[in-house]
């Protein structure tokens, strides 16, 4: 009765790395854009409110213009020299101009995240198409096996490599935006604030790219198939929980198969609930996939002048000395 609920819960666990890549990219983009709008409190008051650099355009009368700019007067009057108010304006107190950050997010960030998320949703759909979510019940060998096998699908892997290239493109675009020069001359305080912003932006940006790459590594670095299962075995139910990823379940199941071949059937019977008399039938439904050298390995062998022909060990003839 709870099978569909378990299946949905388990599939969410299997899809979690995809969601983490999208979430990591969104956080990386927003935090990088926010870092461009971070200023020290002194710089923000003097340069972005009503300091000397803006006061001539802000004052409304000659008498007002002759006065000390309000921002400078505020810093002058509100300082550590006052009783019971020991404030030092050189302290590194920082503020974020959220209005400016949200404007930049709306013009650049949303588009970047939307495009990257769309590509990830397509990649996720490729995984679901080849997974066992539509073809097998939750908890069967076939369900978990196809979930793992979907990670080895060529189309899925090539699209993942394409997404890494997209991430690299955004990396170049982000660096260009961080290094972009603002129009007009900057005051020394603004130049200092710009340097501080760049430092923060690069730290956040590269940290986010690294997190995304870690997610890609988890989804793309899978070991090749070595065995395949018959249809009868694919329908066999194995002990698993909704919060367990299919890769973990299949690793445990293949360890149980190896132990059974080595003579200890208890791991397999405990995991499947079958009788010891059924173990041999289960093992007979497992066949090895013929070993094939990868294209890259063939190229390496060719460069190193190694033999490229690999014989099937089952075809090797044994000779005995007379």
SERO-4910 file (N, C-alpha, C, O; in steps of 0.05 Angstrom, whole numbers):
BEGIN
 pado doro    nc1    nc2    nc3   cac1   cac2   cac3    cc1    cc2    cc3    oc1    oc2    oc3
  Unk    A     16    -24      0      0      0      0     17     25      0     10     45    -13
  Unk    A     40     24     14     57     47     16     79     47     -6     96     64     -6
  Unk    A     77     28    -24     97     25    -46    101     51    -61    124     60    -64
  Unk    A     79     64    -72     83     88    -87     95    111    -70    111    127    -81
  Unk    A     88    112    -44    100    133    -27    130    128    -23    146    146    -25
  Unk    A    137    102    -19    165     95    -16    180    101    -42    203    111    -41
  Unk    A    168     95    -64    182    100    -90    187    130    -94    209    137   -102
  Unk    A    167    146    -89    170    175    -92    192    186    -73    209    202    -80
  Unk    A    191    176    -48    211    185    -28    239    177    -36    258    192    -34
  Unk    A    241    152    -46    268    142    -54    278    156    -79    302    162    -81
  Unk    A    260    162    -97    269    176   -122    278    204   -115    296    215   -128
  Unk    A    266    217    -95    275    243    -86    303    242    -75    319    260    -79
  Unk    A    309    220    -61    337    216    -51    356    213    -75    378    224    -74
  Unk    A    348    198    -95    365    194   -118    369    219   -135    389    223   -148
  Unk    A    349    237   -134    350    262   -149    362    284   -133    367    306   -144
  Unk    A    368    279   -108    379    301    -91    404    314   -102    406    338   -100
  Unk    A    424    299   -113    447    313   -124    441    333   -146    454    353   -149
  Unk    A    420    326   -163    412    345   -184    402    371   -171    409    393   -179
  Unk    A    385    368   -151    374    392   -137    395    408   -123    394    432   -123
  Unk    A    415    394   -112    437    408    -98    454    424   -118    464    445   -111
  Unk    A    457    414   -142    473    429   -162    458    455   -169    470    476   -171
  Unk    A    431    453   -173    415    476   -180    416    496   -157    420    520   -160
  Unk    A    411    486   -132    411    503   -109    438    516   -104    440    540    -98
  Unk    A    460    500   -108    487    511   -105    492    533   -125    505    554   -118
  Unk    A    483    530   -150    488    550   -170    472    576   -164    482    598   -167
  Unk    A    447    572   -154    430    595   -147    443    611   -124    444    635   -125
  Unk    A    452    596   -104    464    610    -81    490    623    -89    496    646    -80
  Unk    A    506    610   -106    531    622   -115    526    648   -130    539    668   -125
  Unk    A    505    648   -148    499    671   -164    489    694   -146    498    717   -149
  Unk    A    470    688   -128    459    709   -111    481    721    -92    482    745    -89
  Unk    A    496    703    -80    517    713    -61    538    729    -75    549    748    -64
  Unk    A    545    721   -100    565    737   -115    554    764   -121    569    784   -119
  Unk    A    529    765   -130    517    791   -137    514    808   -112    519    832   -112
  Unk    A    507    796    -89    504    811    -64    531    822    -55    533    844    -45
  Unk    A    553    806    -60    579    816    -51    587    841    -66    603    857    -55
  Unk    A    576    845    -90    583    869   -105    569    894    -93    576    916   -101
  Unk    A    551    889    -75    536    912    -62    543    914    -33    527    925    -17
  Unk    A    566    904    -25    575    905      3    595    928      6    614    930    -10
  Unk    A    591    945     26    609    968     31    614    969     60    599    959     77
  Unk    A    637    982     67    641    988     95    621   1010    102    613   1026     85
  Unk    A    613   1012    128    593   1031    136    602   1060    130    586   1076    121
  Unk    A    628   1065    134    638   1092    129    636   1099     99    627   1121     92
  Unk    A    645   1080     82    644   1085     53    615   1089     44    610   1107     27
  Unk    A    597   1073     54    569   1075     45    557   1102     53    543   1114     37
  Unk    A    562   1111     77    551   1136     86    562   1160     70    548   1178     62
  Unk    A    589   1159     67    602   1182     53    598   1182     23    596   1203     11
  Unk    A    598   1159     11    598   1157    -18    570   1153    -30    565   1161    -53
  Unk    A    552   1140    -15    526   1133    -26    502   1147    -14    479   1143    -22
  Unk    A    507   1164      6    484   1179     17    487   1209      9    482   1216    -13
  Unk    A    495   1225     28    498   1254     22    525   1264     32    527   1281     50
  Unk    A    546   1252     20    574   1261     27    583   1282      8    568   1293     -8
  Unk    A    609   1289     11    621   1311     -4    620   1307    -34    617   1326    -49
  Unk    A    622   1282    -43    622   1277    -72    595   1281    -85    593   1284   -110
  Unk    A    573   1282    -69    546   1285    -81    532   1311    -71    512   1319    -83
  Unk    A    543   1323    -51    528   1345    -37    523   1368    -56    502   1381    -54
  Unk    A    542   1374    -74    538   1397    -93    514   1393   -110    501   1413   -118
  Unk    A    507   1368   -117    483   1363   -134    458   1359   -117    436   1359   -128
  Unk    A    461   1356    -90    438   1350    -74    427   1374    -59    403   1376    -54
  Unk    A    445   1393    -53    436   1417    -37    417   1434    -54    420   1435    -79
  Unk    A    399   1447    -42    378   1462    -56    381   1492    -55    366   1507    -68
  Unk    A    400   1502    -39    404   1531    -37    434   1537    -33    449   1519    -25
  Unk    A    441   1562    -38    469   1570    -34    478   1567     -5    500   1558      1
  Unk    A    460   1574     13    465   1572     41    469   1543     50    487   1536     66
  Unk    A    453   1525     39    455   1497     46    481   1485     34    494   1469     47
  Unk    A    488   1494     10    512   1483     -3    537   1491     12    557   1477     10
  Unk    A    536   1514     25    559   1524     40    565   1508     65    587   1509     76
  Unk    A    545   1493     74    548   1477     99    564   1452     94    567   1443     71
  Unk    A    574   1440    115    588   1414    113    568   1393    104    546   1392    115
  Unk    A    575   1376     85    556   1355     77    547   1339    101    562   1332    118
  Unk    A    521   1333    102    510   1319    125    524   1293    132    528   1287    156
  Unk    A    532   1277    112    546   1252    118    572   1257    132    579   1243    152
  Unk    A    588   1276    123    613   1283    135    609   1294    163    624   1289    181
  Unk    A    588   1311    166    582   1322    192    574   1301    212    582   1301    235
  Unk    A    559   1281    202    550   1259    220    574   1243    230    576   1237    253
  Unk    A    592   1237    212    616   1222    219    634   1238    238    645   1228    257
  Unk    A    635   1265    233    651   1282    250    639   1284    278    654   1282    298
  Unk    A    613   1287    280    600   1291    306    595   1265    321    595   1265    346
  Unk    A    592   1243    307    586   1217    320    611   1200    319    614   1184    301
  Unk    A    628   1203    339    653   1189    338    661   1180    366    647   1184    385
  Unk    A    685   1168    367    693   1156    392    700   1176    414    705   1169    437
  Unk    A    701   1202    406    707   1223    426    684   1230    444    688   1243    464
  Unk    A    660   1220    438    637   1226    454    636   1209    479    647   1187    479
  Unk    A    625   1219    500    621   1203    524    601   1181    520    580   1185    507
  Unk    A    608   1157    530    590   1134    528    583   1126    500    563   1113    495
  Unk    A    599   1135    480    593   1127    453    620   1122    438    627   1136    420
  Unk    A    635   1102    447    662   1097    436    661   1084    409    668   1060    406
  Unk    A    652   1098    388    650   1086    362    674   1095    345    680   1118    343
  Unk    A    687   1076    332    710   1081    315    701   1076    286    695   1054    278
  Unk    A    702   1097    270    693   1095    242    712   1078    224    705   1071    202
  Unk    A    735   1073    234    754   1056    219    749   1026    223    762   1009    211
  Unk    A    730   1020    241    723    991    244    711    980    218    698    994    204
  Unk    A    716    954    213    707    942    188    678    932    191    673    909    189
  Unk    A    660    951    196    631    945    197    621    947    168    624    968    155
  Unk    A    607    926    159    599    926    131    568    925    128    554    913    145
  Unk    A    559    937    107    530    937    101    526    928     73    544    930     56
  Unk    A    502    917     67    495    907     41    472    924     30    451    927     43
  Unk    A    476    936      7    455    951     -6    436    931    -21    440    925    -44
  Unk    A    416    921     -7    398    900    -18    383    910    -42    377    895    -60
  Unk    A    376    936    -42    361    947    -66    378    944    -91    368    935   -112
  Unk    A    404    951    -89    422    949   -112    426    919   -119    427    912   -143
  Unk    A    429    902    -98    434    874   -103    410    861   -117    413    845   -136
  Unk    A    386    868   -109    362    857   -121    358    867   -150    348    852   -167
  Unk    A    366    892   -155    365    902   -183    384    886   -201    376    878   -223
  Unk    A    409    881   -192    428    866   -207    419    837   -210    424    825   -231
  Unk    A    406    826   -189    396    799   -191    374    797   -212    373    777   -227
  Unk    A    357    817   -213    335    816   -233    345    819   -261    333    808   -280
  Unk    A    367    834   -266    377    838   -293    395    816   -303    396    811   -327
  Unk    A    410    803   -285    430    783   -293    426    756   -280    425    735   -293
  Unk    A    423    756   -254    423    731   -238    400    713   -246    404    689   -249
  Unk    A    375    724   -248    352    707   -254    355    692   -280    349    668   -282
  Unk    A    365    706   -301    369    694   -327    390    671   -326    385    650   -337
  Unk    A    412    676   -312    433    656   -309    422    631   -296    426    608   -305
  Unk    A    408    634   -273    398    612   -258    376    597   -273    375    572   -273
  Unk    A    359    612   -288    337    600   -303    349    582   -325    339    559   -329
  Unk    A    369    591   -340    380    576   -362    394    551   -350    390    529   -361
  Unk    A    410    554   -330    425    532   -318    405    511   -306    409    487   -309
  Unk    A    384    521   -293    364    503   -281    349    487   -303    343    463   -299
  Unk    A    342    500   -325    328    487   -347    345    464   -358    334    442   -362
  Unk    A    370    469   -362    388    447   -372    389    424   -352    390    401   -360
  Unk    A    390    431   -326    391    410   -306    365    394   -304    366    370   -299
  Unk    A    342    407   -309    317    393   -309    316    373   -332    306    351   -330
  Unk    A    326    382   -356    328    363   -379    345    339   -372    339    317   -378
  Unk    A    368    345   -359    386    323   -351    373    304   -332    376    280   -333
  Unk    A    358    316   -313    343    300   -294    322    282   -308    318    259   -300
  Unk    A    309    294   -328    289    279   -343    301    255   -358    289    234   -360
  Unk    A    326    259   -368    340    237   -382    346    214   -362    343    191   -369
  Unk    A    353    222   -338    357    202   -317    332    186   -310    332    162   -309
  Unk    A    310    201   -306    284    188   -299    274    170   -322    263    149   -316
  Unk    A    279    178   -346    270    162   -370    283    134   -369    270    115   -376
  Unk    A    308    133   -362    323    108   -362    323     94   -335    334     72   -333
  Unk    A    312    106   -315    312     94   -288    290     73   -286    275     67   -305
  Unk    A    288     61   -262    268     40   -258    242     50   -246    225     34   -238
  Unk    A    238     76   -246    215     87   -232    189     80   -246    168     77   -233
  Unk    A    189     76   -273    165     69   -288    162     40   -294    141     31   -302
  Unk    A    184     25   -291    183     -3   -300    183    -24   -278    176    -47   -283
  Unk    A    191    -17   -254    193    -37   -232    182    -25   -206    181      0   -202
  Unk    A    173    -42   -189    163    -34   -163    186    -27   -145    208    -36   -148
  Unk    A    180     -9   -125    201     -2   -106    210    -26    -91    194    -43    -83
  Unk    A    236    -28    -87    248    -49    -71    257    -73    -87    270    -91    -76
  Unk    A    250    -74   -112    259    -97   -129    288    -91   -138    297    -69   -139
  Unk    A    302   -113   -146    329   -110   -157    328    -94   -182    345    -77   -187
  Unk    A    307    -98   -199    305    -84   -224    302    -54   -220    314    -38   -235
  Unk    A    287    -46   -200    283    -17   -194    310     -4   -187    317     16   -199
  Unk    A    325    -16   -169    350     -4   -160    372     -7   -182    388     11   -186
  Unk    A    371    -30   -196    391    -35   -217    388    -14   -239    408     -3   -249
  Unk    A    364     -9   -248    359     10   -270    365     38   -261    374     55   -277
  Unk    A    360     45   -236    367     71   -226    397     76   -228    406     98   -235
  Unk    A    413     55   -221    442     58   -223    451     57   -252    469     73   -260
  Unk    A    439     40   -268    447     37   -296    441     63   -311    455     70   -330
  Unk    A    420     78   -303    413    103   -316    436    123   -315    439    141   -332
  Unk    A    452    121   -294    475    140   -290    498    133   -310    516    149   -313
  Unk    A    496    110   -323    517    102   -342    508    104   -371    523     99   -389
  Unk    A    483    113   -375    473    117   -402    490    138   -417    496    159   -406
  Unk    A    496    132   -442    514    150   -457    502    178   -461    516    198   -458
  Unk    A    477    179   -469    464    205   -473    464    221   -448    470    245   -448
  Unk    A    458    208   -425    458    221   -399    486    232   -393    489    254   -384
  Unk    A    507    216   -398    534    224   -391    543    247   -409    556    266   -399
  Unk    A    538    245   -435    546    266   -453    532    292   -446    544    314   -448
  Unk    A    507    291   -438    493    315   -431    504    327   -405    506    351   -402
  Unk    A    513    310   -387    526    319   -363    552    334   -369    558    354   -357
  Unk    A    568    323   -388    593    336   -396    586    363   -409    601    383   -406
  Unk    A    564    364   -425    556    389   -437    549    410   -415    556    433   -418
  Unk    A    536    401   -393    529    419   -371    554    430   -358    554    453   -349
  Unk    A    575    413   -356    600    423   -344    611    445   -362    622    465   -352
  Unk    A    609    442   -388    618    463   -407    601    489   -403    612    511   -404
  Unk    A    575    485   -398    558    508   -393    567    522   -368    569    547   -367
  Unk    A    573    507   -347    582    518   -322    609    533   -326    613    555   -315
  Unk    A    626    522   -343    651    535   -349    646    562   -364    660    581   -359
  Unk    A    626    562   -382    619    586   -396    609    608   -376    616    631   -379
  Unk    A    592    599   -357    583    618   -336    606    628   -319    606    651   -310
  Unk    A    626    610   -315    650    618   -299    664    641   -313    672    660   -301
  Unk    A    669    638   -340    682    659   -355    665    685   -354    676    706   -351
  Unk    A    639    682   -358    621    705   -358    622    719   -331    623    744   -330
  Unk    A    622    703   -310    622    715   -283    648    730   -277    647    751   -265
  Unk    A    671    719   -286    696    732   -282    697    759   -297    707    779   -287
  Unk    A    686    758   -321    685    783   -337    668    805   -323    675    828   -323
  Unk    A    645    796   -311    628    815   -298    641    825   -272    638    849   -266
  Unk    A    655    808   -258    669    817   -234    691    837   -240    695    857   -226
  Unk    A    705    832   -263    727    850   -270    718    875   -286    734    892   -293
  Unk    A    692    876   -292    682    899   -308    687    925   -294    684    928   -270
  Unk    A    696    945   -309    702    972   -298    677    989   -299    662    990   -318
  Unk    A    673   1004   -277    650   1021   -276    656   1048   -290    679   1056   -292
  Unk    A    635   1059   -301    638   1085   -315    645   1107   -295    636   1107   -272
  Unk    A    662   1125   -304    670   1148   -287    693   1141   -269    701   1118   -266
  Unk    A    705   1162   -258    727   1158   -240    718   1152   -212    699   1163   -202
  Unk    A    732   1133   -199    726   1126   -172    742   1141   -152    766   1147   -157
  Unk    A    730   1148   -129    745   1160   -108    762   1139    -94    757   1115    -98
  Unk    A    783   1147    -79    800   1127    -65    783   1109    -48    789   1085    -46
  Unk    A    763   1119    -34    746   1102    -17    730   1082    -34    727   1059    -26
  Unk    A    721   1091    -57    706   1073    -75    724   1052    -86    716   1029    -90
  Unk    A    749   1059    -93    768   1039   -103    774   1018    -82    776    995    -89
  Unk    A    777   1027    -57    782   1008    -35    759    990    -32    762    966    -27
  Unk    A    734   1001    -33    710    984    -31    708    964    -54    700    941    -50
  Unk    A    716    973    -78    715    955   -101    734    932    -98    727    909   -105
  Unk    A    758    937    -88    777    915    -83    766    895    -63    769    871    -67
  Unk    A    754    905    -41    743    888    -21    720    871    -33    717    848    -27
  Unk    A    704    884    -49    681    870    -62    692    847    -80    681    825    -80
  Unk    A    712    853    -96    723    833   -115    734    809   -100    729    786   -108
  Unk    A    748    815    -78    758    793    -61    736    774    -52    738    750    -53
  Unk    A    714    786    -41    692    771    -32    678    756    -54    672    732    -52
  Unk    A    675    769    -77    661    757   -100    676    733   -110    664    712   -116
  Unk    A    702    735   -113    718    713   -123    717    689   -104    715    666   -113
  Unk    A    719    695    -78    717    673    -58    691    658    -60    690    633    -61
  Unk    A    669    673    -61    642    661    -62    638    646    -89    628    624    -89
  Unk    A    647    659   -110    643    648   -137    657    622   -141    645    602   -150
  Unk    A    683    621   -135    698    596   -139    689    574   -119    691    551   -126
  Unk    A    681    582    -95    670    562    -77    645    550    -88    641    525    -86
  Unk    A    627    566   -100    603    556   -112    608    538   -136    596    517   -139
  Unk    A    627    546   -153    635    529   -176    645    502   -166    639    481   -178
  Unk    A    662    503   -146    673    478   -135    651    460   -124    652    435   -128
  Unk    A    631    471   -111    608    455   -101    593    442   -124    585    419   -122
  Unk    A    588    458   -145    574    447   -168    590    424   -181    579    404   -189
  Unk    A    616    428   -183    633    407   -195    633    381   -178    634    359   -189
  Unk    A    631    385   -152    629    361   -134    603    346   -139    603    321   -139
  Unk    A    582    361   -144    556    348   -151    558    333   -178    548    311   -180
  Unk    A    571    346   -197    575    333   -223    592    307   -221    586    287   -233
  Unk    A    612    309   -204    629    285   -200    613    262   -188    616    239   -197
  Unk    A    595    268   -170    578    247   -157    560    234   -178    553    211   -176
  Unk    A    551    250   -197    531    240   -217    543    228   -242    530    215   -257
  Unk    A    569    233   -246    582    224   -271    604    204   -268    610    189   -286
  Unk    A    615    202   -244    637    183   -239    626    157   -229    626    151   -204
  Unk    A    616    140   -247    605    114   -239    623     92   -251    635     96   -272
  Unk    A    623     69   -237    639     47   -247    624     32   -269    599     33   -268
  Unk    A    637     20   -288    623      6   -310    609    -19   -300    616    -30   -280
  Unk    A    589    -27   -315    574    -52   -309    593    -76   -313    608    -77   -332
  Unk    A    591    -95   -294    607   -120   -297    589   -144   -299    597   -165   -309
  Unk    A    564   -142   -288    545   -164   -290    517   -154   -298    512   -130   -296
  Unk    A    501   -172   -308    473   -165   -314    455   -187   -302    464   -209   -298
  Unk    A    430   -179   -297    412   -197   -283    389   -205   -302    381   -190   -319
  Unk    A    380   -230   -298    357   -240   -314    331   -228   -304    331   -216   -282
  Unk    A    310   -231   -319    285   -218   -313    273   -228   -287    261   -213   -272
  Unk    A    277   -254   -281    267   -265   -256    280   -253   -232    267   -246   -212
  Unk    A    306   -249   -234    321   -237   -212    314   -207   -209    314   -196   -187
  Unk    A    308   -194   -232    302   -166   -231    276   -160   -215    273   -139   -204
  Unk    A    259   -180   -214    233   -177   -200    235   -185   -171    216   -183   -155
  Unk    A    259   -195   -163    263   -203   -135    264   -179   -117    277   -159   -123
  Unk    A    251   -181    -94    250   -158    -75    274   -161    -56    279   -182    -45
  Unk    A    288   -138    -52    310   -138    -33    304   -118    -10    288    -99    -13
  Unk    A    316   -123     13    311   -106     36    324    -79     32    349    -77     28
  Unk    A    308    -58     31    318    -30     28    299    -11     40    275    -17     44
  Unk    A    309     13     46    292     34     58    290     57     38    307     61     22
  Unk    A    268     73     40    264     96     22    287    116     22    292    129      2
  Unk    A    301    119     45    322    139     47    349    128     37    369    143     37
  Unk    A    350    103     29    375     92     18    377     97    -12    358     91    -26
  Unk    A    399    107    -21    403    111    -50    406     84    -63    417     65    -52
  Unk    A    397     82    -88    399     57   -103    427     47   -106    431     22   -106
  Unk    A    447     65   -108    475     56   -111    483     40    -86    497     20    -88
  Unk    A    475     50    -62    482     36    -37    469      8    -36    481    -11    -27
  Unk    A    444      7    -45    429    -18    -44    442    -39    -62    446    -62    -55
  Unk    A    449    -30    -87    461    -48   -106    489    -57    -98    497    -80   -102
  Unk    A    504    -39    -85    531    -47    -75    528    -69    -54    543    -89    -54
  Unk    A    508    -65    -36    504    -85    -15    494   -112    -27    503   -133    -19
  Unk    A    477   -110    -48    466   -134    -60    489   -149    -75    490   -174    -73
  Unk    A    506   -135    -89    528   -149   -103    548   -160    -84    561   -181    -90
  Unk    A    552   -147    -61    569   -159    -40    557   -185    -30    572   -205    -25
  Unk    A    531   -185    -27    517   -210    -17    519   -232    -38    523   -255    -31
  Unk    A    518   -225    -64    522   -245    -85    550   -257    -84    554   -281    -87
  Unk    A    570   -239    -81    598   -248    -80    602   -266    -56    616   -287    -58
  Unk    A    590   -259    -33    592   -276     -9    580   -304    -13    590   -324     -5
  Unk    A    557   -304    -27    543   -329    -33    560   -347    -51    561   -371    -47
  Unk    A    573   -335    -71    590   -350    -89    615   -361    -73    625   -382    -80
  Unk    A    623   -346    -52    646   -355    -36    638   -376    -15    655   -387     -2
  Unk    A    612   -381    -12    603   -402      6    585   -393     28    573   -411     42
  Unk    A    583   -368     34    566   -358     56    540   -346     44    540   -324     33
  Unk    A    518   -361     47    493   -353     34    476   -335     53    455   -325     44
  Unk    A    484   -331     77    468   -318     97    463   -288     89    441   -278     94
  Unk    A    483   -275     78    479   -247     70    457   -244     50    440   -226     51
  Unk    A    457   -262     30    437   -261      9    409   -269     19    389   -256     11
  Unk    A    407   -289     35    381   -297     45    370   -276     64    345   -272     65
  Unk    A    387   -263     79    377   -242     98    368   -218     82    348   -205     91
  Unk    A    381   -212     60    374   -188     45    349   -192     27    334   -174     22
  Unk    A    345   -217     17    323   -222     -1    300   -237     12    278   -236      2
  Unk    A    305   -250     35    284   -265     48    279   -292     35    260   -306     41
  Unk    A    296   -300     16    293   -326      3    305   -348     19    321   -343     38
  Unk    A    298   -373     13    309   -396     26    337   -403     15    343   -395     -7
  Unk    A    353   -417     31    380   -424     21    378   -441     -4    397   -441    -20
  Unk    A    357   -457     -7    354   -474    -31    350   -458    -56    353   -468    -78
  Unk    A    342   -432    -53    337   -415    -76    362   -399    -85    362   -386   -106
  Unk    A    383   -400    -69    407   -384    -74    420   -392   -100    427   -374   -116
  Unk    A    423   -417   -105    436   -426   -130    420   -417   -155    432   -410   -175
  Unk    A    394   -417   -153    377   -407   -175    382   -377   -179    382   -368   -202
  Unk    A    385   -362   -157    390   -333   -160    417   -329   -173    420   -312   -191
  Unk    A    437   -344   -164    464   -340   -175    465   -348   -205    480   -336   -220
  Unk    A    449   -367   -212    449   -376   -240    436   -354   -259    440   -355   -283
  Unk    A    422   -335   -246    409   -314   -262    426   -289   -265    418   -268   -274
  Unk    A    452   -292   -256    471   -270   -258    492   -278   -279    505   -299   -276
  Unk    A    496   -261   -299    516   -267   -320    535   -244   -322    528   -221   -318
  Unk    A    560   -251   -328    581   -230   -331    579   -217   -358    572   -229   -378
  Unk    A    584   -191   -359    585   -176   -384    613   -178   -395    633   -174   -381
  Unk    A    615   -185   -421    641   -189   -433    657   -163   -431    648   -141   -436
  Unk    A    682   -167   -423    700   -144   -418    707   -131   -445    714   -145   -464
  Unk    A    705   -105   -446    713    -90   -470    731    -66   -462    726    -53   -442
  Unk    A    752    -62   -477    770    -40   -471    757    -14   -480    746    -13   -502
  Unk    A    759      6   -464    747     32   -471    763     45   -493    786     38   -498
  Unk    A    751     65   -506    764     79   -528    790     93   -518    810     92   -532
  Unk    A    788    105   -495    812    119   -484    834     99   -478    858    105   -482
  Unk    A    827     76   -468    847     56   -461    860     45   -487    884     40   -487
  Unk    A    844     42   -508    855     33   -534    875     54   -544    896     47   -555
  Unk    A    869     80   -541    887    100   -550    913    100   -534    934    103   -546
  Unk    A    910     96   -508    934     95   -491    951     71   -499    976     73   -501
  Unk    A    938     48   -503    953     24   -512    967     28   -538    990     19   -542
  Unk    A    954     43   -556    966     48   -582    991     66   -579   1011     61   -592
  Unk    A    989     86   -562   1011    105   -557   1035     90   -544   1058     95   -551
  Unk    A   1028     72   -526   1049     57   -511   1057     32   -526   1073     16   -516
  Unk    A   1046     28   -550   1053      4   -567   1046    -22   -553   1061    -42   -555
  Unk    A   1024    -22   -538   1015    -47   -525    996    -61   -544    984    -48   -561
  Unk    A    993    -87   -539    974   -102   -555    945    -93   -549    938    -89   -526
  Unk    A    929    -90   -570    902    -80   -566    881   -102   -565    859    -97   -557
  Unk    A    889   -127   -573    870   -149   -573    869   -162   -547    889   -172   -536
  Unk    A    845   -164   -535    841   -177   -510    824   -202   -514    801   -200   -524
  Unk    A    834   -225   -507    819   -249   -510    801   -254   -487    807   -247   -464
  Unk    A    778   -267   -493    760   -275   -472    774   -297   -456    782   -317   -468
  Unk    A    776   -294   -430    790   -314   -414    778   -341   -416    791   -361   -411
  Unk    A    752   -343   -423    739   -369   -426    748   -383   -451    744   -408   -454
  Unk    A    762   -368   -470    771   -380   -495    800   -387   -493    811   -398   -513
  Unk    A    813   -382   -471    842   -387   -469    847   -417   -466    834   -430   -449
  Unk    A    865   -427   -481    871   -456   -480    893   -460   -460    913   -446   -459
  Unk    A    889   -481   -444    909   -488   -424    926   -511   -436    915   -530   -446
  Unk    A    952   -508   -434    970   -530   -443    985   -540   -419    992   -525   -401
  Unk    A    991   -566   -420   1006   -579   -398   1032   -589   -408   1034   -599   -430
  Unk    A   1052   -587   -392   1078   -597   -399   1077   -628   -398   1066   -639   -379
  Unk    A   1090   -642   -417   1090   -671   -417   1106   -681   -394   1109   -705   -390
***
